[in-house]
Amino acid sequence: MTLPALDIPITLPIELPLLVHPITVHFAIVLPIVILLLELSNLVFKRRALSVTSLLFMLLVVLVYFAAFFTGKVDGSEAGPLLSAAGKEELQEHKLIGTYLVYATILLVAVKSFSMLIARGWAKGLFFLVLVLFIAASLKQGKDGGELVYEYGANNAMVSTHEDTIDDLNDKIEELEEQLEQSKAVSGATVEAVKEVQKELGNSVDTVVDATSDVVEAVTDYVNKTAQSVSKAVKEVVGDVNSSASDAAASETADQNSSSPMDEAVPVSMPQRDQADFPRGTIATH
């Protein structure tokens, strides 16, 4: 049967040390047994002082069980993360039964006070029944606590072994967090520097583009003006060549016209001479 969830809504103003729970639970188990022995003795001796002493021990039991609950809560919070799934389940059940036992101590004091007030046999019998049930529950709780220690390893050497590892990991986490903060700062400065560089590069590119456009326009104007000048010069040269050719053609025509009368043949009559008129040469023979 699963018990309903129950808790003690009290927060202590001080921080309890670890491993005090084993001390308190020993008193929590022994004191109810001592009370039972006192009550059994009072059945024989019938002394009111024994009954009052039993009541005072019950008030002490209430304080001891509250101390056992809060010290167990501290130890359980420390050991819980290191336990297996079954160990964690056992720890939760152990805590729940311990909470019920704390409230049961208050009920035990109330029943004892009631039996002392009415002084009836049935009231004393009811008190004995409640006390025996309480002792049985506390012994069962002690057995479960021993299983947590020896079977699941709660609050034993394994806890102390892992404490150093946890401390080292916490130190590394703090160191990594510091490095992360430094990296964030460096990254932020780098991003700002990159933005500035991009801004400067953007301005430089715009300047270069504007200068290039001016140069292209100037070169284009110069080329156009040069082309116009060359075209004009070519036209002038062509005009001069054509004019020279026309003058040359006209001059040649004029020369031809002036030389035509002199080219007519004038007949010249030369006298006919006989061959006898020419002296013959004498061939010398030796």
Residue pairs with C-beta under 8 A, 6 or more apart in sequence:
3 96
3 97
3 100
5 96
6 96
6 99
6 100
6 103
7 99
8 66
8 69
8 99
8 102
12 70
16 70
16 71
16 74
17 74
18 74
18 75
18 78
18 155
19 75
19 155
20 67
20 71
20 74
20 75
21 68
21 71
21 72
21 74
21 75
21 155
22 155
23 71
24 64
24 67
24 68
24 71
24 72
25 68
25 72
25 142
25 145
27 64
27 68
28 61
28 64
28 65
28 68
28 101
28 138
29 138
29 139
29 142
31 57
31 60
31 61
31 64
32 61
32 131
32 134
32 135
32 138
33 135
34 57
35 54
35 57
35 58
35 61
35 131
36 131
36 132
36 135
38 50
38 53
38 54
38 57
39 50
39 51
39 54
39 127
39 128
39 131
41 50
42 50
42 51
42 54
51 116
54 112
55 109
55 112
55 113
55 116
58 105
58 108
58 109
58 112
59 109
61 105
61 108
62 102
62 105
62 106
62 109
65 98
65 101
65 102
65 105
66 102
68 98
69 98
69 99
69 102
72 94
72 95
72 98
72 145
73 95
75 154
75 155
76 91
76 94
76 95
76 154
78 155
78 159
79 91
79 154
79 155
79 159
80 88
80 91
82 153
82 158
82 159
82 162
83 91
83 152
83 153
83 154
84 152
86 152
87 148
87 151
87 152
87 153
87 154
90 144
90 147
90 148
90 152
91 148
91 152
91 154
93 144
94 141
94 144
94 145
94 148
97 137
97 140
97 141
97 144
98 141
100 137
101 134
101 137
101 138
101 141
104 134
104 137
105 134
107 130
108 130
108 131
108 134
111 126
111 127
111 130
112 127
114 123
114 127
115 123
115 124
115 126
115 127
148 154
148 155
149 155
149 156
150 156
153 159
